[in-house]
Amino acid sequence: MCEFIDKLEARGFEKGKVLTLAELVKKGLLTIQQAAEEMNVTVAKFKALTKKFATN
C-alpha cells in the first residue's frame, strides 16, 4: 500500500512540475527547450506530457 501511495505522490509531483513549467513557457519566462531540459526529456516528450496533464 505504501508503494502505491509513493507512486501516486510522485505522479502528482511530476504533473505539478510539468504544468508549472508549461505556465512559465506560456508567460515567456522560459523557452520550451529550457522546460524540457528541466524535466530531462525531449521537447516532443514535454509537449506530450503537457497535453496529457492539461486534459486530466
Secondary structure, DSSP 8 states (H G I E B T S, - for coil): -HHHHHHHHHHHHHHHHHHHHHHHHHTTSS-HHHHHHHHTS-HHHHHHHHHHHHT-
